[in-house]
């Protein structure tokens, strides 16, 4: 968490051997990261290294909606 900028940076995300990325896994990871970012009072999440097939459409991260 970069407090001065309000950015939660996920430097690298690794899956256990045998775990295949899918829609359900991505949805759960997104919710967990988003919830943690809100708890940390972040305004944005950025993603570093992620397995192929995860967060392809949001590879650069996402903004945190303060109203949620």
N, C-alpha and C positions, 0 to 999 in steps of 0.2 A: 504494500500500500504506500503510495507516494502521497503523503499528507498535504504537502504544499500545493500540489496540482489536483488533488482529489481523484487520482487515478489508481484503480486496483489493477495491477499488472500480473497476469498469469504468465509466468516466464516459460513454463513447460508443463505439458499435461501428458502423462503416461498411463497407459492401460495395462492391467495385468495380462500375462500371457493367456491366450485363448479367448480374451474378450474382444468381440467384434463390434465396431461402431455401428450404431443404428439410430433410428429416429427416437425410440424410447430412451436410450442412453443419453443422447444429446439433449433431449428435453429435460431429463433429470439433472444433468450436469449444469445446463443453463440456469435452471431454477435455483440450484444450490449456490452457484457462483453469484447469481444476481442477489439472492437473499444475503449472502455474506457481504457483498459489496454495499448493500443498503445498511447493514449493521455497522459497517466501517465508515459510513457516511460518504461513500465514494460517489462521484458524479459520472464516472465512466469506467468501463472495463476494457482492458486491452489484452490481446492474446498473443503469445509467442509461439513456441513449438507445440503443435497439436497433431495427433495422428490423422492420417489421410481418412477422409470420410466424416470427420467431426468439424463442425462450425465452418464449413466451406463457404456458406453465404454470409457469414459474419466474421471472417478471418481477421478483420481489423478491429474487432471488438464492438461494443455498443454503449449507448448512453443510458444512464439510469434515470428512469422517470420518477421524479420526486413525489408525484401525486399517488403513486401506487403503494 
